[in-house]
């Protein structure tokens, strides 16, 4: 399975095209809810406003904690993300996300995208919808069953279509979520009981790495995050905000302040029905006609 690209290039501070992205979520943010699918919404995902029963101070044995955790803290973010990926792919899922990027030098620019991904058990088929509002408006819908797929992009009143099209399912918004998790130093703040198991609520703030260079960024100025993890390692909810300083384009002597917000929520765990889009056959015919004319 091909890992999806990040929302932004590691080598270039700028806007990453969502058409190439097809991907993983500003202080105020959209609270994502609802969902659908055969299994229904995932009940009690650990949100304080949800129907969950706090168990008080965390008191969990390491062997009962999700992968990568010891009951009180996250020890290995790679292990957690890998477990999340595996559990999501096995069960099927639906999730929603929103991602925003702003900087202090160009208030009218930035990145503002949201979307939903739905997948049957075994990741076949998968449908992904991306709605971008900045820097330009467009919608991208991609569908694949593992052997064939198509993508439709609507931008500025024009429809662009690709068939066949193959992409790796965005089971974790892999780079976006994985990068954000790796920035944090996560501690378990609560363990909550739901109808289908425990939820581990983790928070990250006041990082030791604030003030240091992180990944492709010059300096991490601040970071705050919260995520909810189930016993199998699924990251049911995730929210992170952080600010960095970075070069302005290719200039080495000018810096800008970049703020990013990622919000991600699993809305369904189960074998979600993902029908073929109505436009799939038409896309195939159009592409076949174009090839015959070439």
Wavefront OBJ file of the C-alpha trace (Angstrom):
o trace
v 0.000 0.000 0.000
v 1.371 3.383 -0.979
v 1.613 5.899 1.820
v -0.244 9.114 0.981
v 1.812 12.279 0.663
v 1.784 14.866 3.389
v -0.461 17.898 3.135
v 2.705 19.866 2.537
v 6.064 18.973 1.074
v 8.905 18.531 3.537
v 11.172 20.362 1.112
v 8.885 23.230 0.277
v 6.950 25.515 2.571
v 3.882 26.358 0.533
v 0.553 25.072 -0.611
v 0.404 21.383 -1.526
v -2.109 20.647 -4.275
v -5.009 18.632 -2.962
v -5.392 17.047 -6.405
v -2.026 15.390 -5.855
v -2.714 15.010 -2.159
v -6.033 13.141 -2.155
v -5.566 12.625 1.485
v -5.597 13.106 6.959
v -7.572 17.772 10.338
v -7.367 28.598 13.864
v -8.015 28.266 17.353
v -11.686 27.793 16.639
v -12.331 24.520 14.826
v -15.138 22.459 13.381
v -16.445 19.767 15.694
v -16.935 16.854 13.360
v -19.802 14.494 14.026
v -22.306 12.152 12.452
v -21.308 9.382 10.132
v -22.948 6.367 8.668
v -22.302 2.918 7.403
v -23.494 -0.543 8.209
v -22.051 -0.647 11.679
v -23.409 2.732 12.765
v -21.416 5.421 14.560
v -18.724 4.357 16.964
v -20.449 4.806 20.313
v -18.739 6.736 23.099
v -15.395 7.563 21.548
v -14.055 9.256 24.627
v -15.138 12.815 24.011
v -15.971 14.581 27.273
v -19.386 15.453 25.866
v -20.111 11.893 24.765
v -21.815 9.115 26.690
v -18.792 7.851 28.547
v -18.071 7.050 32.162
v -14.851 8.523 33.546
v -12.910 6.060 35.659
v -10.975 8.732 37.483
v -7.198 8.876 37.581
v -5.569 6.516 35.079
v -4.764 3.164 36.682
v -4.092 0.735 33.864
v -1.575 -2.075 33.717
v 0.877 -1.823 30.845
v -0.339 -5.111 29.341
v -3.886 -3.728 29.141
v -2.850 -0.494 27.423
v -3.071 0.105 23.662
v 0.019 -0.663 21.538
v 2.873 1.752 22.140
v 1.537 2.786 25.562
v 2.255 1.713 29.130
v -0.993 2.906 30.699
v 0.227 6.355 31.691
v 2.101 7.663 28.655
v 2.755 7.073 24.963
v 6.137 5.397 24.614
v 6.274 4.565 20.895
v 4.229 6.649 18.457
v 5.261 4.475 15.497
v 3.849 1.383 17.193
v 0.579 3.163 17.934
v 0.165 4.476 14.386
v 0.936 1.036 12.943
v -1.649 -0.580 15.221
v -4.201 2.055 14.238
v -3.610 1.389 10.571
v -3.938 -2.367 10.965
v -7.092 -2.221 13.089
v -8.809 0.268 10.796
v -8.019 -1.717 7.675
v -9.260 -4.966 9.164
v -12.597 -3.633 10.408
v -13.550 -1.060 7.794
v -14.252 2.515 8.782
v -15.400 6.018 8.038
v -13.600 9.115 9.250
v -13.769 12.854 8.756
v -11.030 15.422 9.003
v -10.214 19.090 8.695
v -6.813 20.641 8.121
v -5.934 24.332 8.222
v -2.691 26.165 7.662
v -2.250 29.910 8.094
v 0.729 32.232 8.276
v 1.315 35.706 9.616
v 2.457 37.175 6.291
v -0.484 36.424 3.995
v -3.837 36.325 5.734
v -5.700 35.643 2.500
v -3.722 32.536 1.683
v -3.098 29.227 3.371
v -4.668 25.793 3.241
v -8.188 24.921 4.338
v -9.421 21.442 3.479
v -11.858 18.920 4.898
v -13.092 15.563 3.788
v -14.343 12.087 4.508
v -12.954 8.632 3.790
v -15.055 5.452 3.826
v -13.746 1.905 3.456
v -15.125 -1.611 3.614
v -13.296 -4.261 5.632
v -10.009 -5.126 3.983
v -9.822 -1.684 2.367
v -11.782 -2.660 -0.721
v -13.483 -0.612 -1.888
v -12.501 2.820 -0.592
v -14.012 6.215 -1.371
v -12.371 9.487 -0.466
v -13.857 12.974 -0.738
v -11.728 16.089 -0.325
v -13.212 19.595 -0.213
v -10.712 22.415 -0.477
v -11.647 26.033 0.264
v -8.174 27.603 0.175
v -6.161 28.606 -1.749
v -8.739 27.724 -4.423
v -12.061 25.928 -4.255
v -12.299 22.407 -5.574
v -13.681 18.986 -4.747
v -11.865 15.727 -5.399
v -13.568 12.339 -5.167
v -11.533 9.155 -5.539
v -12.836 5.585 -5.591
v -10.944 2.307 -5.828
v -11.631 -1.371 -5.199
v -7.983 -2.358 -5.219
v -7.855 -3.331 -8.895
v -9.468 -0.346 -10.576
v -10.261 3.171 -9.589
v -11.117 6.636 -10.789
v -10.800 10.192 -9.611
v -13.018 13.182 -10.362
v -11.955 16.751 -9.648
v -14.321 19.699 -9.971
v -12.638 23.109 -9.874
v -13.805 26.489 -11.139
v -16.792 24.905 -12.835
v -14.649 22.430 -14.789
v -14.597 18.677 -14.262
v -11.350 16.768 -14.622
v -11.385 12.976 -14.570
v -8.796 10.224 -14.387
v -9.309 6.532 -15.072
v -7.824 4.189 -14.165
v -6.496 5.736 -10.985
v -4.779 3.949 -8.117
v -3.988 5.282 -4.672
v -3.204 3.990 -1.221
v -6.180 4.256 1.150
v -5.748 7.059 3.646
v -6.225 4.826 6.628
v -4.475 7.198 8.997
v -3.934 10.300 6.922
v -0.612 8.691 7.501
v 1.916 11.498 7.239
v -0.308 14.196 8.674
v -1.464 12.292 11.754
v 1.826 10.449 12.231
v 3.801 13.689 12.079
v 1.520 15.400 14.562
v 1.618 12.451 16.965
v 5.415 12.377 16.763
v 5.652 16.067 17.688
v 3.818 15.469 20.946
v 4.860 14.077 24.300
v 1.632 12.374 25.260
v 0.348 11.485 28.713
v -2.857 9.639 29.578
v -5.215 12.096 31.262
v -8.230 9.810 31.598
v -9.495 6.293 30.931
v -13.166 6.014 30.082
v -15.561 3.097 29.779
v -17.854 2.796 26.761
v -20.218 0.130 25.493
v -17.429 -1.417 23.420
v -14.365 -1.059 25.605
v -12.077 1.504 27.186
v -11.027 4.796 25.676
v -7.683 6.298 26.598
v -7.621 10.105 26.507
v -4.138 11.517 25.920
v -3.005 15.135 25.976
v 0.214 16.828 24.890
v 1.334 20.310 25.876
v 4.374 22.257 27.085
v 6.771 20.136 25.101
v 10.433 19.971 25.947
v 11.015 20.350 22.222
v 9.462 23.820 22.060
v 12.225 26.136 20.901
v 14.009 23.381 18.992
v 14.086 22.539 15.312
v 11.427 19.937 14.462
v 11.376 17.972 11.218
v 11.455 20.428 8.303
v 10.517 23.403 10.510
v 13.014 25.923 11.851
v 11.609 26.168 15.325
v 8.580 24.812 17.163
v 7.015 27.687 19.085
v 4.104 25.863 20.719
v 2.161 22.623 20.536
v -1.074 21.350 22.043
v -2.858 18.132 21.235
v -5.509 15.706 22.368
v -6.372 12.232 21.124
v -8.640 9.360 22.080
v -7.375 5.800 21.542
v -9.258 2.523 21.900
v -7.852 -0.730 23.253
v -6.839 -1.996 19.807
v -4.912 1.176 19.047
v -7.401 2.986 16.818
v -6.982 6.727 17.118
v -10.680 7.550 17.367
v -10.242 11.298 17.672
v -7.279 13.563 17.211
v -6.754 17.293 17.430
v -3.496 19.224 17.330
v -2.490 22.862 17.033
v 1.072 24.026 16.665
v 3.044 27.025 15.451
v 6.479 27.065 13.847
v 8.814 29.541 12.220
v 9.913 28.713 8.673
v 11.660 30.351 5.711
v 9.635 32.528 3.352
v 9.792 30.580 0.104
v 13.401 30.017 -0.921
v 14.657 32.973 1.085
v 17.057 32.122 3.894
v 17.028 35.433 5.752
v 13.260 35.925 6.124
v 11.010 33.920 8.412
v 7.281 33.499 8.710
v 5.138 32.108 11.488
v 2.979 29.147 10.422
v 0.051 27.803 12.446
v -1.480 24.420 11.660
v -4.611 22.750 12.974
v -5.574 19.137 12.378
v -8.891 17.646 13.506
v -9.673 14.006 12.784
v -12.548 11.784 13.921
v -13.478 8.187 13.244
v -17.247 8.206 12.788
v -17.772 4.515 12.030
v -15.939 1.310 12.863
v -17.283 -1.598 10.834
v -17.804 -2.951 7.348
v -18.986 0.256 5.689
v -20.811 -0.047 2.367
v -18.935 1.816 -0.373
v -20.881 1.595 -3.656
v -19.334 2.370 -7.024
v -19.916 6.025 -7.911
v -22.473 6.716 -10.621
v -19.855 8.462 -12.727
v -17.343 5.572 -12.708
v -18.430 3.944 -15.992
v -18.732 7.296 -17.729
v -15.195 8.252 -16.717
v -13.912 4.988 -18.153
v -15.687 5.561 -21.462
v -14.416 9.133 -21.744
v -10.825 8.125 -21.108
v -11.096 5.215 -23.556
v -12.438 7.581 -26.232
v -9.569 10.002 -25.615
v -7.018 7.224 -25.986
v -8.540 6.044 -29.255
v -8.293 9.562 -30.638
v -4.613 9.909 -29.706
l 1 2 3 4 5 6 7 8 9 10 11 12 13 14 15 16 17 18 19 20 21 22 23
l 26 27 28 29 30 31 32 33 34 35 36 37 38 39 40 41 42 43 44 45 46 47 48 49 50 51 52 53 54 55 56 57 58 59 60 61 62 63 64 65 66 67 68 69 70 71 72 73 74 75 76 77 78 79 80 81 82 83 84 85 86 87 88 89 90 91 92 93 94 95 96 97 98 99 100 101 102 103 104 105 106 107 108 109 110 111 112 113 114 115 116 117 118 119 120 121 122 123 124 125 126 127 128 129 130 131 132 133 134 135 136 137 138 139 140 141 142 143 144 145 146 147 148 149 150 151 152 153 154 155 156 157 158 159 160 161 162 163 164 165 166 167 168 169 170 171 172 173 174 175 176 177 178 179 180 181 182 183 184 185 186 187 188 189 190 191 192 193 194 195 196 197 198 199 200 201 202 203 204 205 206 207 208 209 210 211 212 213 214 215 216 217 218 219 220 221 222 223 224 225 226 227 228 229 230 231 232 233 234 235 236 237 238 239 240 241 242 243 244 245 246 247 248 249 250 251 252 253 254 255 256 257 258 259 260 261 262 263 264 265 266 267 268 269 270 271 272 273 274 275 276 277 278 279 280 281 282 283 284 285 286 287 288 289 290 291 292 293 294
